[in-house]
Amino acid sequence: MSGGRGPTAMLERWQQVYRTGEAALHPFTRAELDSVILDVEALPAAERGPFLQAMTPLTGQEAGAPPEGLVAAAWAQAAASLERQGFVRPGPPTVAQADGPAREELAGWAAGPPGDQAARTQVTLVGDLAIITRIRSQPVWVAEVTVSPEPGQPDSPSVEWRLLARMYAPFRPPVGLIEMPAGAGDRATPFVLVRDDRAVQVLVSWCGADLAAQQGPERASPARPFRQAGPSRPAPTAERAGEFASLVQLRVAVAGHDQVLVRNQVVATGTAGHRLLEGEWWQRAVPVSADGLARRIAGLLKLPGGVAGR
C-alpha cells in the first residue's frame, strides 16, 4: 500500500524496478495468495510465452471435490480482505488497455463468498497482487534454492534440505520475482521484484558467493576476468567435504515448447573457496570462481533454442 491512496499501480511498479533495480512488493498472506488465480487468457499469447503450468490450491477445485469447509472459508475471507484493501474488484477489467506487459489490470478469479464456498467469482486483479499472481501463474522459469543443514555430508540421503528462496521470471517484462518463505501458519510472504540484469547476481549470492566483492573494486570484464585464489584442480568430494561450511542446491525448471526442462547444480563453499559438485552422486568437487558461477547460472536460465524472448 502507498500513503493511504490504495495499491501502487502496476505501471508504477514496473517503472520503479527499471529505475532502481528492485522493488519490495506488498506482503500477502498465504490464504490471500491462494484465494485468487489469473484468468489464463488475461494476457495475449505473445506476452505469455511458453510458460510453465502452475497448479494453485484454487485451480485444484477443477480436478476434484471442493475444498474443506475451513479452508474454503479462509479463502473467502481472504478474498474479501483483498477487495477491502483495493487489490481485487468484482467483475472483469473495465478499463480499455493496449496489449503488452504495462497494462494496469488483469482478469482473474477469486474464491466464492461464504455460503457458496465451492464457487469462484470473476474479479479484476490490481497492483502488486496482479503482478505476483501473473508471474507465479505463468513463469517461463522457476529457480529454487535449498540449503543443507549438514554441509559436510553432501551424500547423506537422510538430510532434509531447507528452502531458502524461489525466483520466478515471466516471458515479459524482463524482471524476476523473489519469493521468500513465509514460515509456519499464515504469515505474510515477502516478495521483491528485481530487474533482469540483477537476477543472476541474486542467485549467485543465494549460492554462497558475493560476485561484486570477489571481483574487487574494479569489476571483471571479458578482457580482465576475475581469478579465484586457491586450488585449481578438481578433487574427489569425499576428500574436500570436511572443509565445506555451506552446501546449496539450485534447481531450475525451464519451459520449452512442449516440455519442461529441470536443471540442477550444487555449490559447496569452504576455506578454499567455491566448488561445483558434479557427477551422478556429486562425487567430484570442481573449483569455480564467483564469476564462473554466474556464467553457469546464466546458462541454467536460458530458454530452449528457438524460443524467443529473454
JOKAWO-V245545 format. One record per pair of residues at least 12 apart in sequence whose C-alpha atoms are under 10 Angstrom apart, sorted by sequence separation. I is the first residue (numbers start at 0). J is the second residue. If there is no record, write none. Layout:
<<I & J> <I & J>>
This chain:
<<12 & 24> <92 & 104> <107 & 119> <108 & 120> <109 & 121> <110 & 122> <147 & 159> <148 & 160> <165 & 177> <166 & 178> <177 & 189> <178 & 190> <179 & 191> <213 & 225> <214 & 226> <250 & 262> <251 & 263> <264 & 276> <265 & 277> <273 & 285> <274 & 286> <275 & 287> <91 & 104> <92 & 105> <93 & 106> <107 & 120> <108 & 121> <109 & 122> <146 & 159> <147 & 160> <148 & 161> <164 & 177> <165 & 178> <166 & 179> <177 & 190> <178 & 191> <213 & 226> <214 & 227> <249 & 262> <250 & 263> <251 & 264> <264 & 277> <273 & 286> <274 & 287> <275 & 288> <56 & 70> <57 & 71> <91 & 105> <92 & 106> <107 & 121> <108 & 122> <109 & 123> <145 & 159> <146 & 160> <147 & 161> <164 & 178> <165 & 179> <176 & 190> <177 & 191> <178 & 192> <213 & 227> <249 & 263> <250 & 264> <272 & 286> <273 & 287> <274 & 288> <91 & 106> <92 & 107> <106 & 121> <107 & 122> <108 & 123> <109 & 124> <145 & 160> <146 & 161> <147 & 162> <163 & 178> <164 & 179> <165 & 180> <176 & 191> <177 & 192> <210 & 225> <248 & 263> <249 & 264> <250 & 265> <271 & 286> <272 & 287> <273 & 288> <274 & 289> <88 & 104> <90 & 106> <91 & 107> <106 & 122> <107 & 123> <108 & 124> <144 & 160> <145 & 161> <146 & 162> <163 & 179> <164 & 180> <175 & 191> <176 & 192> <177 & 193> <248 & 264> <249 & 265> <265 & 281> <272 & 288> <273 & 289> <7 & 24> <36 & 53> <57 & 74> <87 & 104> <90 & 107> <91 & 108> <105 & 122> <106 & 123> <107 & 124> <144 & 161> <145 & 162> <146 & 163> <162 & 179> <163 & 180> <164 & 181> <175 & 192> <176 & 193> <247 & 264> <248 & 265> <249 & 266> <264 & 281> <267 & 284> <272 & 289> <275 & 292> <7 & 25> <36 & 54> <56 & 74> <86 & 104> <87 & 105> <88 & 106> <89 & 107> <90 & 108> <105 & 123> <106 & 124> <107 & 125> <144 & 162> <145 & 163> <146 & 164> <162 & 180> <174 & 192> <175 & 193> <176 & 194> <247 & 265> <248 & 266> <266 & 284> <267 & 285> <268 & 286> <274 & 292> <6 & 25> <36 & 55> <87 & 106> <88 & 107> <89 & 108> <104 & 123> <105 & 124> <106 & 125> <143 & 162> <144 & 163> <145 & 164> <161 & 180> <174 & 193> <175 & 194> <176 & 195> <246 & 265> <247 & 266> <248 & 267> <265 & 284> <266 & 285> <267 & 286> <268 & 287> <273 & 292> <35 & 55> <36 & 56> <87 & 107> <89 & 109> <104 & 124> <105 & 125> <143 & 163> <144 & 164> <145 & 165> <173 & 193> <174 & 194> <175 & 195> <246 & 266> <247 & 267> <266 & 286> <267 & 287> <275 & 295> <34 & 55> <35 & 56> <36 & 57> <37 & 58> <87 & 108> <88 & 109> <103 & 124> <104 & 125> <105 & 126> <143 & 164> <144 & 165> <173 & 194> <174 & 195> <175 & 196> <177 & 198> <245 & 266> <246 & 267> <247 & 268> <266 & 287> <33 & 55> <34 & 56> <35 & 57> <36 & 58> <87 & 109> <103 & 125> <104 & 126> <107 & 129> <142 & 164> <143 & 165> <144 & 166> <172 & 194> <173 & 195> <174 & 196> <175 & 197> <176 & 198> <245 & 267> <246 & 268> <32 & 55> <33 & 56> <34 & 57> <35 & 58> <103 & 126> <105 & 128> <106 & 129> <142 & 165> <143 & 166> <172 & 195> <173 & 196> <174 & 197> <175 & 198> <243 & 266> <244 & 267> <245 & 268> <246 & 269> <0 & 24> <1 & 25> <32 & 56> <33 & 57> <34 & 58> <105 & 129> <141 & 165> <142 & 166> <143 & 167> <166 & 190> <168 & 192> <174 & 198> <175 & 199> <177 & 201> <243 & 267> <244 & 268> <245 & 269> <0 & 25> <32 & 57> <33 & 58> <104 & 129> <105 & 130> <107 & 132> <141 & 166> <142 & 167> <165 & 190> <166 & 191> <167 & 192> <168 & 193> <173 & 198> <242 & 267> <243 & 268> <244 & 269> <0 & 26> <30 & 56> <103 & 129> <104 & 130> <107 & 133> <140 & 166> <141 & 167> <142 & 168> <166 & 192> <175 & 201> <242 & 268> <243 & 269> <244 & 270> <266 & 292> <103 & 130> <105 & 132> <106 & 133> <140 & 167> <141 & 168> <166 & 193> <168 & 195> <240 & 267> <242 & 269> <243 & 270> <246 & 273> <248 & 275> <81 & 109> <105 & 133> <138 & 166> <139 & 167> <140 & 168> <141 & 169> <239 & 267> <240 & 268> <241 & 269> <242 & 270> <243 & 271> <245 & 273> <246 & 274> <247 & 275> <248 & 276> <91 & 120> <92 & 121> <138 & 167> <139 & 168> <140 & 169> <240 & 269> <241 & 270> <242 & 271> <243 & 272> <246 & 275> <78 & 108> <79 & 109> <90 & 120> <91 & 121> <92 & 122> <93 & 123> <100 & 130> <137 & 167> <138 & 168> <139 & 169> <140 & 170> <168 & 198> <239 & 269> <242 & 272> <243 & 273> <246 & 276> <78 & 109> <79 & 110> <89 & 120> <90 & 121> <91 & 122> <92 & 123> <135 & 166> <136 & 167> <137 & 168> <138 & 169> <139 & 170> <167 & 198> <236 & 267> <239 & 270> <243 & 274> <264 & 295> <77 & 109> <78 & 110> <79 & 111> <89 & 121> <90 & 122> <91 & 123> <92 & 124> <134 & 166> <135 & 167> <137 & 169> <138 & 170> <139 & 171> <166 & 198> <239 & 271> <264 & 296> <77 & 110> <78 & 111> <79 & 112> <88 & 121> <89 & 122> <90 & 123> <91 & 124> <92 & 125> <134 & 167> <135 & 168> <136 & 169> <137 & 170> <138 & 171> <263 & 296> <75 & 109> <76 & 110> <78 & 112> <79 & 113> <88 & 122> <89 & 123> <90 & 124> <134 & 168> <135 & 169> <141 & 175> <262 & 296> <74 & 109> <75 & 110> <76 & 111> <87 & 122> <88 & 123> <89 & 124> <134 & 169> <140 & 175> <141 & 176> <142 & 177> <143 & 178> <166 & 201> <239 & 274> <264 & 299> <34 & 70> <74 & 110> <75 & 111> <76 & 112> <86 & 122> <87 & 123> <88 & 124> <131 & 167> <133 & 169> <134 & 170> <166 & 202> <262 & 298> <263 & 299> <34 & 71> <73 & 110> <74 & 111> <75 & 112> <76 & 113> <86 & 123> <87 & 124> <88 & 125> <134 & 171> <138 & 175> <165 & 202> <207 & 244> <262 & 299> <72 & 110> <74 & 112> <75 & 113> <86 & 124> <87 & 125> <134 & 172> <138 & 176> <164 & 202> <207 & 245> <236 & 274> <261 & 299> <262 & 300> <34 & 73> <35 & 74> <71 & 110> <72 & 111> <74 & 113> <75 & 114> <85 & 124> <86 & 125> <87 & 126> <206 & 245> <207 & 246> <236 & 275> <260 & 299> <30 & 70> <33 & 73> <34 & 74> <35 & 75> <71 & 111> <72 & 112> <73 & 113> <75 & 115> <82 & 122> <85 & 125> <86 & 126> <134 & 174> <165 & 205> <206 & 246> <207 & 247> <231 & 271> <234 & 274> <236 & 276> <30 & 71> <33 & 74> <34 & 75> <71 & 112> <72 & 113> <75 & 116> <82 & 123> <85 & 126> <86 & 127> <87 & 128> <134 & 175> <135 & 176> <164 & 205> <206 & 247> <229 & 270> <230 & 271> <233 & 274> <235 & 276> <236 & 277> <31 & 73> <32 & 74> <34 & 76> <35 & 77> <71 & 113> <72 & 114> <74 & 116> <75 & 117> <82 & 124> <86 & 128> <87 & 129> <134 & 176> <163 & 205> <205 & 247> <206 & 248> <229 & 271> <230 & 272> <233 & 275> <234 & 276> <235 & 277> <260 & 302> <30 & 73> <31 & 74> <34 & 77> <35 & 78> <71 & 114> <72 & 115> <73 & 116> <75 & 118> <81 & 124> <82 & 125> <85 & 128> <86 & 129> <135 & 178> <163 & 206> <205 & 248> <206 & 249> <228 & 271> <229 & 272> <233 & 276> <260 & 303> <30 & 74> <31 & 75> <33 & 77> <34 & 78> <71 & 115> <72 & 116> <75 & 119> <78 & 122> <81 & 125> <205 & 249> <227 & 271> <228 & 272> <229 & 273> <233 & 277> <236 & 280> <237 & 281> <238 & 282> <239 & 283> <240 & 284> <259 & 303> <29 & 74> <30 & 75> <31 & 76> <32 & 77> <33 & 78> <34 & 79> <68 & 113> <71 & 116> <72 & 117> <131 & 176> <227 & 272> <236 & 281> <237 & 282> <238 & 283> <239 & 284> <251 & 296> <258 & 303> <30 & 76> <31 & 77> <32 & 78> <35 & 81> <68 & 114> <70 & 116> <71 & 117> <130 & 176> <131 & 177> <203 & 249> <227 & 273> <235 & 281> <236 & 282> <237 & 283> <238 & 284> <253 & 299> <254 & 300> <256 & 302> <30 & 77> <31 & 78> <34 & 81> <69 & 116> <71 & 118> <81 & 128> <131 & 178> <202 & 249> <235 & 282> <236 & 283> <237 & 284> <249 & 296> <252 & 299> <253 & 300> <254 & 301> <255 & 302> <256 & 303> <29 & 77> <30 & 78> <31 & 79> <68 & 116> <234 & 282> <235 & 283> <236 & 284> <251 & 299> <252 & 300> <253 & 301> <254 & 302> <255 & 303> <256 & 304> <28 & 77> <31 & 80> <32 & 81> <67 & 116> <68 & 117> <234 & 283> <235 & 284> <236 & 285> <250 & 299> <251 & 300> <253 & 302> <254 & 303> <255 & 304> <256 & 305> <27 & 77> <31 & 81> <41 & 91> <58 & 108> <66 & 116> <67 & 117> <233 & 283> <234 & 284> <235 & 285> <249 & 299> <253 & 303> <255 & 305> <256 & 306> <41 & 92> <57 & 108> <65 & 116> <66 & 117> <233 & 284> <234 & 285> <255 & 306> <35 & 87> <46 & 98> <47 & 99> <57 & 109> <65 & 117> <232 & 284> <233 & 285> <234 & 286> <254 & 306> <38 & 91> <45 & 98> <46 & 99> <47 & 100> <57 & 110> <64 & 117> <65 & 118> <232 & 285> <233 & 286> <27 & 81> <45 & 99> <46 & 100> <231 & 285> <232 & 286> <233 & 287> <43 & 98> <230 & 285> <231 & 286> <232 & 287> <42 & 98> <43 & 99> <230 & 286> <231 & 287> <42 & 99> <43 & 100> <60 & 117> <229 & 286> <230 & 287> <42 & 100> <60 & 118> <144 & 202> <206 & 264> <208 & 266> <228 & 286> <60 & 119> <131 & 190> <143 & 202> <146 & 205> <206 & 265> <207 & 266> <227 & 286> <229 & 288> <42 & 102> <57 & 117> <131 & 191> <142 & 202> <145 & 205> <146 & 206> <206 & 266> <207 & 267> <208 & 268> <227 & 287> <228 & 288> <58 & 119> <131 & 192> <144 & 205> <145 & 206> <206 & 267> <207 & 268> <226 & 287> <227 & 288> <57 & 119> <130 & 192> <143 & 205> <144 & 206> <206 & 268> <207 & 269> <226 & 288> <227 & 289> <41 & 104> <42 & 105> <127 & 190> <203 & 266> <225 & 288> <226 & 289> <227 & 290> <41 & 105> <42 & 106> <208 & 272> <224 & 288> <225 & 289> <226 & 290> <227 & 291> <40 & 105> <41 & 106> <207 & 272> <208 & 273> <225 & 290> <226 & 291> <40 & 106> <41 & 107> <207 & 273> <224 & 290> <225 & 291> <38 & 105> <39 & 106> <40 & 107> <206 & 273> <224 & 291> <37 & 105> <38 & 106> <39 & 107> <37 & 106> <38 & 107> <39 & 108> <100 & 169> <36 & 106> <37 & 107> <38 & 108> <100 & 170> <101 & 171> <220 & 290> <36 & 107> <37 & 108> <100 & 171> <101 & 172> <219 & 290> <35 & 107> <36 & 108> <37 & 109> <99 & 171> <100 & 172> <35 & 108> <36 & 109> <99 & 172> <100 & 173> <34 & 108> <35 & 109> <36 & 110> <214 & 288> <34 & 109> <35 & 110> <213 & 288> <214 & 289> <33 & 109> <34 & 110> <35 & 111> <213 & 289> <214 & 290> <32 & 109> <33 & 110> <34 & 111> <212 & 289> <213 & 290> <6 & 84> <7 & 85> <31 & 109> <210 & 288> <211 & 289> <5 & 84> <6 & 85> <7 & 86> <31 & 110> <210 & 289> <211 & 290> <5 & 85> <6 & 86> <55 & 135> <208 & 288> <209 & 289> <210 & 290> <4 & 85> <5 & 86> <54 & 135> <55 & 136> <208 & 289> <209 & 290> <210 & 291> <41 & 123> <53 & 135> <54 & 136> <154 & 236> <207 & 289> <208 & 290> <210 & 292> <36 & 119> <38 & 121> <52 & 135> <53 & 136> <153 & 236> <154 & 237> <206 & 289> <210 & 293> <0 & 84> <35 & 119> <38 & 122> <50 & 134> <51 & 135> <52 & 136> <53 & 137> <152 & 236> <153 & 237> <163 & 247> <165 & 249> <167 & 251> <208 & 292> <0 & 85> <34 & 119> <35 & 120> <36 & 121> <37 & 122> <38 & 123> <51 & 136> <52 & 137> <53 & 138> <151 & 236> <152 & 237> <162 & 247> <163 & 248> <165 & 250> <166 & 251> <167 & 252> <168 & 253> <204 & 289> <208 & 293> <0 & 86> <35 & 121> <36 & 122> <37 & 123> <38 & 124> <47 & 133> <50 & 136> <51 & 137> <52 & 138> <151 & 237> <154 & 240> <160 & 246> <161 & 247> <162 & 248> <165 & 251> <203 & 289> <206 & 292> <13 & 100> <14 & 101> <35 & 122> <37 & 124> <47 & 134> <50 & 137> <51 & 138> <52 & 139> <153 & 240> <160 & 247> <161 & 248> <203 & 290> <206 & 293> <13 & 101> <36 & 124> <49 & 137> <50 & 138> <51 & 139> <151 & 239> <152 & 240> <160 & 248> <12 & 101> <35 & 124> <48 & 137> <49 & 138> <50 & 139> <51 & 140> <151 & 240> <152 & 241> <200 & 289> <203 & 292> <204 & 293> <10 & 100> <11 & 101> <47 & 137> <48 & 138> <49 & 139> <50 & 140> <51 & 141> <150 & 240> <151 & 241> <153 & 243> <200 & 290> <202 & 292> <203 & 293> <206 & 296> <9 & 100> <10 & 101> <42 & 133> <46 & 137> <47 & 138> <48 & 139> <49 & 140> <150 & 241> <151 & 242> <152 & 243> <202 & 293> <203 & 294> <9 & 101> <10 & 102> <11 & 103> <37 & 129> <41 & 133> <47 & 139> <150 & 242> <151 & 243> <153 & 245> <200 & 292> <201 & 293> <203 & 295> <9 & 102> <10 & 103> <35 & 128> <36 & 129> <150 & 243> <151 & 244> <153 & 246> <199 & 292> <200 & 293> <203 & 296> <8 & 102> <9 & 103> <10 & 104> <35 & 129> <37 & 131> <38 & 132> <39 & 133> <149 & 243> <150 & 244> <151 & 245> <152 & 246> <153 & 247> <199 & 293> <202 & 296> <203 & 297> <8 & 103> <9 & 104> <37 & 132> <38 & 133> <42 & 137> <149 & 244> <150 & 245> <151 & 246> <199 & 294> <202 & 297> <8 & 104> <9 & 105> <32 & 128> <36 & 132> <37 & 133> <148 & 244> <149 & 245> <150 & 246> <199 & 295> <200 & 296> <31 & 128> <35 & 132> <36 & 133> <37 & 134> <39 & 136> <148 & 245> <149 & 246> <150 & 247> <199 & 296> <200 & 297> <37 & 135> <38 & 136> <39 & 137> <147 & 245> <148 & 246> <198 & 296> <199 & 297> <32 & 131> <33 & 132> <36 & 135> <37 & 136> <146 & 245> <147 & 246> <148 & 247> <198 & 297> <199 & 298> <27 & 127> <32 & 132> <36 & 136> <37 & 137> <146 & 246> <147 & 247> <25 & 126> <26 & 127> <27 & 128> <145 & 246> <146 & 247> <147 & 248> <199 & 300> <24 & 126> <25 & 127> <26 & 128> <145 & 247> <146 & 248> <198 & 300> <24 & 127> <25 & 128> <144 & 247> <145 & 248> <146 & 249> <23 & 127> <24 & 128> <27 & 131> <144 & 248> <145 & 249> <143 & 248> <144 & 249> <145 & 250> <24 & 130> <25 & 131> <143 & 249> <144 & 250> <24 & 131> <142 & 249> <143 & 250> <144 & 251> <142 & 250> <143 & 251> <141 & 250> <142 & 251> <143 & 252> <141 & 251> <142 & 252> <140 & 251> <141 & 252> <142 & 253> <140 & 252> <141 & 253> <153 & 265> <139 & 252> <140 & 253> <141 & 254> <12 & 126> <138 & 252> <139 & 253> <140 & 254> <153 & 267> <195 & 309> <11 & 126> <12 & 127> <138 & 253> <139 & 254> <140 & 255> <9 & 125> <10 & 126> <138 & 254> <139 & 255> <151 & 267> <8 & 125> <9 & 126> <13 & 130> <137 & 254> <150 & 267> <7 & 125> <8 & 126> <9 & 127> <12 & 130> <50 & 168> <51 & 169> <150 & 268> <151 & 269> <6 & 125> <7 & 126> <8 & 127> <9 & 128> <50 & 169> <140 & 259> <142 & 261> <146 & 265> <150 & 269> <5 & 125> <6 & 126> <7 & 127> <9 & 129> <10 & 130> <49 & 169> <50 & 170> <139 & 259> <140 & 260> <141 & 261> <142 & 262> <143 & 263> <144 & 264> <145 & 265> <146 & 266> <5 & 126> <6 & 127> <7 & 128> <8 & 129> <9 & 130> <48 & 169> <49 & 170> <140 & 261> <142 & 263> <144 & 265> <6 & 128> <8 & 130> <47 & 169> <48 & 170> <46 & 169> <47 & 170> <48 & 171> <153 & 276> <46 & 170> <47 & 171> <45 & 170> <46 & 171> <0 & 126> <45 & 171> <46 & 172> <154 & 280> <0 & 127> <153 & 280> <154 & 281> <153 & 281> <154 & 282> <153 & 282> <168 & 300> <170 & 302> <173 & 308> <174 & 309> <172 & 308> <173 & 309> <170 & 307> <171 & 308> <172 & 309> <170 & 308> <171 & 309> <169 & 308> <170 & 309> <169 & 309> <168 & 309> <24 & 176> <29 & 181> <21 & 174> <23 & 176> <24 & 177> <28 & 181> <20 & 174> <21 & 175> <22 & 176> <23 & 177> <27 & 181> <30 & 184> <31 & 185> <21 & 176> <26 & 181> <29 & 184> <30 & 185> <32 & 187> <17 & 173> <28 & 184> <29 & 185> <30 & 186> <31 & 187> <32 & 188> <17 & 174> <28 & 185> <29 & 186> <30 & 187> <142 & 299> <16 & 174> <27 & 185> <28 & 186> <29 & 187> <142 & 300> <13 & 172> <27 & 186> <28 & 187> <29 & 188> <140 & 299> <141 & 300> <13 & 173> <26 & 186> <27 & 187> <28 & 188> <140 & 300> <13 & 174> <26 & 187> <27 & 188> <28 & 189> <139 & 300> <140 & 301> <25 & 187> <26 & 188> <27 & 189> <139 & 301> <140 & 302> <25 & 188> <26 & 189> <27 & 190> <139 & 302> <24 & 188> <25 & 189> <26 & 190> <24 & 189> <25 & 190> <26 & 191> <23 & 189> <24 & 190> <25 & 191> <23 & 190> <24 & 191> <22 & 190> <23 & 191> <24 & 192> <22 & 191> <23 & 192> <139 & 308> <21 & 191> <22 & 192> <23 & 193> <139 & 309> <21 & 192> <22 & 193> <20 & 192> <21 & 193> <22 & 194> <20 & 193> <21 & 194> <19 & 193> <20 & 194> <21 & 195> <16 & 191> <17 & 192> <19 & 194> <20 & 195> <16 & 192> <17 & 193> <18 & 194> <20 & 196> <21 & 197> <15 & 192> <16 & 193> <17 & 194> <20 & 197> <21 & 198> <15 & 193> <16 & 194> <17 & 195> <20 & 198> <13 & 192> <15 & 194> <16 & 195> <12 & 192> <13 & 193> <13 & 194> <51 & 252> <51 & 253> <52 & 254> <50 & 253> <51 & 254> <49 & 253> <50 & 254> <51 & 255> <49 & 254> <50 & 255> <51 & 256> <48 & 254> <49 & 255> <50 & 256> <51 & 257> <48 & 255> <49 & 256> <50 & 257> <51 & 258> <52 & 259> <48 & 256> <49 & 257> <51 & 259> <49 & 258> <50 & 259> <49 & 259> <49 & 302> <49 & 306> <48 & 306> <49 & 307> <48 & 307> <49 & 308> <48 & 308> <46 & 308> <45 & 308>>
